[in-house]
Amino acid sequence: MSSEQVIDRLKQNGCRITKQRKLIVDVIMGNDHSSCKDIYYKVMAKDNSVGMATVYRMIRVLEDIGVINRIDMIEINSENCE
Protein backbone atom coordinates (compact mmCIF):
# COMPACT_ATOMS: atom_id res chain seq x y z
CA MET A 1 0.00 0.00 0.00
CA SER A 2 1.37 3.43 -0.89
CA SER A 3 1.38 6.53 1.30
CA GLU A 4 -1.27 8.07 -0.95
CA GLN A 5 -3.56 5.08 -0.47
CA VAL A 6 -3.11 5.29 3.30
CA ILE A 7 -3.90 9.02 3.22
CA ASP A 8 -7.05 8.29 1.21
CA ARG A 9 -8.11 5.64 3.74
CA LEU A 10 -7.50 8.07 6.60
CA LYS A 11 -9.67 10.69 4.85
CA GLN A 12 -12.41 8.08 4.34
CA ASN A 13 -12.32 7.44 8.07
CA GLY A 14 -12.75 11.12 8.89
CA CYS A 15 -9.15 11.97 9.77
CA ARG A 16 -7.78 15.37 8.99
CA ILE A 17 -4.52 15.14 7.10
CA THR A 18 -1.93 17.40 8.66
CA LYS A 19 1.71 17.86 7.67
CA GLN A 20 2.75 15.85 10.73
CA ARG A 21 0.38 12.98 9.98
CA LYS A 22 1.53 12.82 6.37
CA LEU A 23 5.16 12.72 7.51
CA ILE A 24 4.44 9.88 9.93
CA VAL A 25 2.63 7.91 7.23
CA ASP A 26 5.53 8.46 4.82
CA VAL A 27 8.05 7.21 7.39
CA ILE A 28 5.95 4.16 8.28
CA MET A 29 5.24 3.20 4.69
CA GLY A 30 8.88 3.68 3.70
CA ASN A 31 10.32 1.43 6.42
CA ASP A 32 9.43 -2.20 6.97
CA HIS A 33 9.34 -3.72 10.43
CA SER A 34 10.16 -0.63 12.48
CA SER A 35 9.46 -0.34 16.18
CA CYS A 36 7.36 2.56 17.45
CA LYS A 37 10.48 4.22 18.86
CA ASP A 38 12.34 3.78 15.56
CA ILE A 39 9.45 5.43 13.75
CA TYR A 40 9.48 8.27 16.26
CA TYR A 41 13.22 8.87 15.84
CA LYS A 42 12.95 8.81 12.03
CA VAL A 43 10.10 11.32 12.17
CA MET A 44 12.03 13.51 14.63
CA ALA A 45 15.02 13.56 12.26
CA LYS A 46 12.77 15.12 9.62
CA ASP A 47 10.67 17.38 11.87
CA ASN A 48 11.58 17.83 15.51
CA SER A 49 8.25 19.47 16.30
CA VAL A 50 6.44 16.12 16.14
CA GLY A 51 5.96 14.65 19.61
CA MET A 52 6.15 11.03 20.63
CA ALA A 53 2.47 11.02 21.61
CA THR A 54 1.53 12.18 18.10
CA VAL A 55 3.49 9.32 16.55
CA TYR A 56 1.97 6.74 18.91
CA ARG A 57 -1.57 8.05 18.30
CA MET A 58 -1.05 7.88 14.54
CA ILE A 59 0.26 4.33 14.80
CA ARG A 60 -2.87 3.43 16.78
CA VAL A 61 -5.13 5.04 14.15
CA LEU A 62 -3.37 3.17 11.34
CA GLU A 63 -3.73 -0.03 13.31
CA ASP A 64 -7.42 0.64 13.97
CA ILE A 65 -8.19 1.14 10.25
CA GLY A 66 -6.24 -1.98 9.28
CA VAL A 67 -3.30 -0.38 7.52
CA ILE A 68 -0.64 -1.80 9.85
CA ASN A 69 -0.37 -4.60 12.38
CA ARG A 70 1.60 -4.07 15.54
CA ILE A 71 3.41 -7.07 16.97
CA ASP A 72 3.69 -7.46 20.73
CA MET A 73 7.38 -8.30 21.19
CA ILE A 74 6.92 -9.35 24.82
CA GLU A 75 4.41 -11.98 23.77
CA ILE A 76 6.70 -13.25 21.00
CA ASN A 77 9.71 -13.41 23.32
CA SER A 78 7.81 -15.35 25.98
CA GLU A 79 6.63 -17.87 23.38
CA ASN A 80 10.21 -18.44 22.22
CA CYS A 81 11.41 -19.09 25.79
CA GLU A 82 9.07 -21.97 26.49
Helices and strands as residue ranges (DSSP letters): H 3-12, H 19-30, H 36-46, H 52-64, H 73-81
